[in-house]
Amino acid sequence: MEFGEWLQNIRKEQELDVRSIAEKTGVDSSTISRTENLKTETTLYTAFRISEGMGVSLSDLLKILEGHRFPLLDGTFFVEDSTVLTFQGIESITNAFRADQKQVAALLADHLNSILDEINLDHARRRELFVDYETIPYVPSDIEKMLFRSPLSFRIDLKYPSQMKPDTILYTYQRKGALIQHDAETYITKILPKSQIRLPILSPSRIGAGTLLERIKFSEVLQLDMQTEQGGKIIGMYWEACRFYATFTTLPQRLTYEQLALFDLPNERVLVSRRAEWVTRLAVICLLIYRWYQYLKGSNFVWKLE
């Protein structure tokens, strides 16, 4: 069954019109109509928003569409523990930042410097990461600049760790840790030959700049998962990446006067349009710090912001 057919069926079963579906899911009415009429190929992010809005899990959705269960999407696969950074953990950091911006910025800068110190002291790590220069220590104002001043362009030593192991990403996913698109992409590029990958790849420089998941077709991810016999792991990771952006780009924001001043923008309308950006950026910074700790310390390392 096509995704659009399922959407039309569930809408009729619940006796809803297109406008009601749009209100429940946050997807505009025209997209809903085109999806139902099979006039557009559903993107992964649109499928996520519609399914979540209708209260249908990925496991149940795929059972309906494909006619069978994906074993690694069912509850028995997942393990509940505290060894990963979760959505709740990231939200606690964004809340702490609202309460005390300078203290949290200083703490994040300290974590980044600890990571840089460990890399600089380990010559093997530096060769593995192709680091042949002395890194400049972070200061709290670096964090604030990343969040408020310019489009997010991470320093080279804050990019996603290129040598991240796929087992660590799978470990994080299985324990319901927060994932971004780059986690899913790193996983598939590490375990699959290049000839099998047909999805748009996200540039490391664009991490956190906004979701590019609307470029990826839902059917492409599902087909890749099935052809490579991943049992739902790949589409599950991408689904959680959708959840990350949906969580941290739609939260209502209230900035302090000091934070607003950092934007240095000419009018309030532009300001309002950028209020949510700093939360996404802060969430990505926290996740990247955690990924670096995982890379350096191993998948069982626990990092939490006290």
HELIX and SHEET records of a PDB file:
HELIX    1   1 PHE A    3  GLU A   13  1                                  11    
HELIX    2   2 VAL A   18  THR A   25  1                                   8    
HELIX    3   3 SER A   29  GLU A   36  1                                   8    
HELIX    4   4 LEU A   44  GLY A   53  1                                  10    
HELIX    5   5 LEU A   58  GLU A   66  1                                   9    
HELIX    6   6 PRO A   71  LEU A   73  5                                   3    
HELIX    7   7 GLY A   75  PHE A   77  5                                   3    
HELIX    8   8 PHE A   87  ALA A   99  1                                  13    
HELIX    9   9 GLN A  101  LEU A  121  1                                  21    
HELIX   10  10 HIS A  123  GLU A  128  1                                   6    
HELIX   11  11 PRO A  140  PHE A  148  1                                   9    
HELIX   12  12 ILE A  156  LEU A  158  5                                   3    
HELIX   13  13 PRO A  166  GLN A  174  1                                   9    
HELIX   14  14 GLN A  181  ILE A  191  1                                  11    
HELIX   15  15 LYS A  194  GLN A  196  5                                   3    
HELIX   16  16 PRO A  204  ARG A  206  5                                   3    
HELIX   17  17 LEU A  213  ARG A  215  5                                   3    
HELIX   18  18 PHE A  218  GLN A  227  1                                  10    
HELIX   19  19 LYS A  233  PHE A  248  1                                  16    
HELIX   20  20 TYR A  257  PHE A  263  1                                   7    
HELIX   21  21 GLU A  268  SER A  273  1                                   6    
HELIX   22  22 GLU A  277  LYS A  297  1                                  21    
END                                                                             
